[in-house]
Amino acid sequence: MVDFSTGQIRVLVEGELGRYAESGHLIYVRENGELMAAPFDQHQLDLSGPAVLLGDQLPAGTDPDLALSKTGRLLYATRPSRTLEVVGVDRDGTWTPVDPDHPMRGIRYVTLSPDNKKLAVTTWSRPPSDDGHIWIKILPRGPFSRFTFEGIVNMRPSWSLDSRSVLFISDRGENRDVWTKRVDGTREAEVLLDDLAAIDEAFYSSSGEWILHRRGMEAGERDIFAIRVNGDTAATPLAASNFDEVAPALSADGRWLAYVSNHARESKVHASAGQPNVYVRPFPAVDTETLVSVNGGTEPIWGRNRAELYYRNGAGEMVVVEVLPGEEFATGPEQVLFSATAYRSDFYHAAYDVSADGERFVMIRISDSGSLDEELIAVENWFEELNRLVPID
């Protein structure tokens, strides 16, 4: 937001293609192509409510484009259609479909159960159909069944330690909260963690004593917390600052917390300032911080049965570092495994998982298909749908 009288510039949200809608909303697109809307106060020149994900109205990828008329017509340009398919990738980069007979497509997040026998995924489609739901795949070639049915957004599943239940984020209540449900369907879903702030990631610690979670949906407000399953009434901050701390991951022995932060962007010393990087802190003390990635890093995941930490570096390569034994956290040199540019990535949350033996990755392969020609799509009376999804008080 620019004040022409003073020249003052103020950041409203992180995104691109900011458009003011006559309906009273600010429309913008996240870097991964997600279309967002937030109530906008013309007098205060500020957002008057939280931003809401409208779904994949725009094709994810580079150079999205859209325009809005005063009367509520939405125009957007298509890009070459893309297929998102779940595949297995070896450490040398060789990939094969997880289930060749029944490909899983349109997937945004994947996570393996601790027993390596099941896969929980998040599907995503455009409104007015199902915007986000979780499905369970029995490996290797078992059924692929829908797991969630309520709410508009159900996403980022994680498993209980016994592989019998799934934790997930859902907006079926008044906010985005943490819910849990048994895979066998013998019980209804229950809210596990309800907070005034929206929660966007959550998982159990390896001991089952803690629930680690990330709150906040706006830039600079995304922070990582932990709360004891029994006894705590308030969460303990683990990584919280004026910058973003996202994608938390806890080592198998429960000693180390890995996460991604962009707080190095104001550093005058480190060569990778301006890029998100992977950091590690001891848990639950979190009294020190160690920079792990060399030239940018996102999506950290710990080895389950190997002393390794995996992440995607700034060049889009899948890398691994050996975690050295000792009381202080230390790693060996970064080792590049394969190029991961053909696989879906996510700054906020890991979009892949690793098998228990560390030999195989489950990833979401992006491939172009269909027409390579762009088209201009017109959506009539779009404000009606916008007001339904993001009502103005």
N, C-alpha and C positions, 0 to 999 in steps of 0.2 A: 504494500500500500504506500503510495507516494502522496505527500501533501504538497500541492503545487505552490502554496503560499510560503511555505518554509523550506521546501526541498527535503524534508525529513522522510526517510524510508523506514518502514516497519515490516518485518516478516510476519505474514499471517499463517502460512502452512508451508511445508516442503512439498513441492510438486511442480507441475508445468501446465500450460494452457489454462491459466486462470480466467474464468468467464463469469461475469455477473449476470444472473438470470432475473428477469422482471418478476419472477415469483418470490423473490426475496432470498435467493440462495447464491452462494459462491460455489461454482463448479470448477473442478480441477482434476488432473490426472496424476497418479503416482508414477514413479519411474518404471514400475512393472506393468503399467497399462491399466491399473484399476481406476475406475471412474468414481470420484468422490463428490459429495455435496455437504455443505454446512449452512445453517441459517446465518444470514449476514445482516447486521444492523447498519442501515445507511446513515443514520445520525451519528452513531459512535464510530463508524468506519471500522468495525471489528466483528469477529464471529460472535454470534449470540447463543451458540450451542455447539455440541460436538459434531465432528464430521462423521458421515455415515457412508459406508461402502455401498455403491449402487450395483456393483457387479461388473463383469467384463463387457461393458457396452463397447469399449474400444479394443481392438486387437492389441495384445501385449507386444512390446517390442519398441523399435526405434521410430521416432517421428510420427506419433499419433496426431490427428487433426480433427477439430470439431468446431462447430459454430452454432449459436443459438439465436433465434428470432425473438422479438418482443412478444409475439403471440404464442410462443410455446412450441415451435418446430425445432427439432434437433437435426443437424446435419453432421455426419461424420464419414470419414474416408476409410475404406477397408484397406487392409494390407494382404499380401499373399497368405492364404489360410495355413494354419499350423496344426500339427498333430502332437499332442503330449502323451507319450506312451511310457508305461512303467517297464524298465528293463533292468537286468542284472549286468554289472560291469566288473570285470576282473581287474586286478591291480595293474595289468599291462594295458588296460583300455579296451580290451575285447568285450563287446556287448552282445547280449541275446535277450529276447523277450522273456519276462518272468514266466508267462504262460503262453506259448505260441498259439495254442488252440483258442484261447479266449483272451485277447489283448485287453489291457486296462488302459483306457484313453481318457483324456480330459481331466487328468489328475494334477493336483497342486502340491500336496504334501504326502509323504510316505513315512511309515515307521514300523520296524520289525518288532515282534514280540520277543521278550527275553528268551523264550524257548525256541525261537527261530522257526516256529511252525505257522505263524499267522502274520498277516500284513494289514495294518490299518492305513487307509488312504482318505484324503479329502478330495471330493469331486466338486467342480465349480461350473455353473452354467449361468446363462443370462436371464434376468427377469423377463417375464413374470413366472418362469419356471423355478425349479429348486435352485436357490442361489448357492448354497453350500451345504453338503452333507458328508457324513463319514460312512465308509463302506469297509467291510472286513473280507479279506481274501485268505482262504485256507491254502497253504502252500504244500506241494508245488502246483498242483493242478486241481485243487478243490473248488468249491463254490465261491462266488463273489457276491456277497449279500449286503444289502443296505442296513445300516446300523442306527442312524438317527432319522427322525421323521418330523420333529417339532422345530420351530424357530426358523429364521431366515438364514442365519449364519451358524454353522457348526464346523469347526476346523481344528487343525493342529493337535491331532490325537497323540497321546502317550500311554504307555502300558503300565499296569500294576506289576509288581514284582513277580507275581505268580502267573502272569499272562492270562488271567481270567477276566479282567476288567480293563476298560479303557477310560482314561481321563480325556476330556476335550473341552474346548471353549465353545460356549453357546450363548446366543442372545435371547433365548426363550424366556428369560426373566426380564427385569427392568434394565439390565445392563449385560455386558459380556462377563459371564462368570465361569467358574470351573465346575464341570459336571462329571459324574462318573456313572458307568453303566456296565453290567456284566455282559460278556460276549454271548453267553448262552441264552440271554433274554429272560431269565427267571425272575428278574426284578426290574421295576421301573427305574428310569434315570433319576439320580439324586444330585442336588446341588452340594458340592464339596467345599467350595470357597466362594463366598459372596462378599464383594467389596464395593464401596462407593465409587471407586475408580474402575474403569474398564480393565479387564485382565485379558492379555493376548497370548500368553504362553504359560504352561504349567506342567509339572511332572513331580513324581515322588523321588526323594533321595534314595540311594541304594540301601540304606538301613530301614526305609519306610517311616522314619521319624519326622521328616520334613516334607513340606510341599514347597518347592521353589517355583516362583512365578514372576512374570514381568507385567507391570502395569503401565498404563499410559498409551495414548494413541497419537499424540501430537509431538512435533519435533522438540527435543530438549526435555520432554516429560517422560520418556520411556526409561524406566528404572527396574532393577531386579531386586526381589525380596524373597524371604523365606519365612515360613510360619510352621511351628510344630503341629503335628496332627492332633495331639492331645495336650491341652494345657494352655497354649498361647491364645491370647485375645487380640494381640497386635503383632503385625509382621515386622521382621527385622530387615532393615535395608542391607543389601549385600554389595550392590554397585549402583550408586545414585549420585548424579551430578547435574549440571545445567546442560549436559550433552546427552546423547542417546547411549544407553547400555541395553543390548538386545541379545537374542540367541543364546541364552544360558545353557550350559551343559555341565553335568557333575561327573567326575571320574568314578569308575566302578568301585574303588575303595572308599569313596566319599570324602577324600582329602582335598580335592582341588576343584575349583569352579572356573570354567572357561566361559568367556563371553566376548561379544564384539562391541567396540566403542569407537565413536568418531571424535573423542575428546582430544586427539593429537593434532587436530586440524589447526589449532592456534599455537602449536609448538613452534619455536624458532630454532630448535635444535635438531629434532629427528628428521631424517631424510624423507620419511613417508608421511609427513604432515599433510593433511588434507584427505587422507584415505582412511576408511575404517580398518581397524586392526584387531587381531585376536589377542586377548589378555588372559592371564590366569591369576587367581587369588586363592589363598588357603581357605578352606571351609571347615567350620562356620566362622572362624575368626576374621577373615577378610581384611587383615591389617597390612598386607603388602600387595603390590601389583607387579606382575612380570609381563613385559611385552614379548610375545611369542613370534608373531608373523614378521617377516623381513621387509616385504614390499606390499603391504596391504593384506587383509585376510578377513574372511567371513565364514559363517556356518561351521563352527567347531563341533566335532563329535569325538568322544573318547573311545578307544578300543575297549571292548568288554573283557576279553581274555588276553590282551596284549598290552604292554605298556607303551601305547601310542596315542597320539592326538592327531586327528585328521582335520583339514580345513581347505577351503578354496582360496588361493592366493590372489593378489591383485591382477595377475595376468589371466585369471580364469582357469588355472590349472589345479587339479586335485593333488594335494601334497600331504605328507605325513612327517611328523617328528617323533623320535623316540624319547620317551620320558625316562630320564635317568634316575636310578635309585638314590635315596638320601632324604634327609629331613627338609632340606631346602629344595624348592622346585627348580629343575633345570632340564633342558632338552638337548638332544643332539642336533645336527644341522638339518635344515629343511630338505626333504627329498621329494622331487616331483615324480608322481606316479603316471598321470596321463592328462591330456587336455580335456577340460570339462566345459568348454564353450558351447558344446552341442547339447548341454543338459540344463534344465531349469535351475535357476539360482534365486536366492531370496536373502536380502540383507537382514530381515527381521527374524527369520526362523529357518533352520536347516531344511532344505527341500530334498534331502536324500538321507539314507541310513546305511549302516555298515553291519555285515554279518558278525556273529559272535567270534568267529575265528579270524576276522580281519582280512579275509581273502576276497571278499565280494561286496560290491556296493549295490544298493538298490537306488536307482536314479530315474529321473523323468526326462526322457529323450525328446528333444524338440526337432521336428522335421517339417519342412515345407511341403504342402500338398495342394492339389487343385489349381485353380487359375492363378497366374502371376499378375493379372491385371487388377488395378485398383478400381474401386467403385465408390460412388457417392450415395450414401444411404440417408433417406429422409424419414424421420419418426414424427408423426403428427400428434398434436395434443400431449406432448411429452411432459408438460407442467403438471398434468393431472397425476401421472405416475410419480413425479418428483414430490409433489405435496403429500402423496400417500406415504412415501418412504421416509421423507424428512419433513414432518409437519412444522409449520411456523406458529409459535405460541401467540 
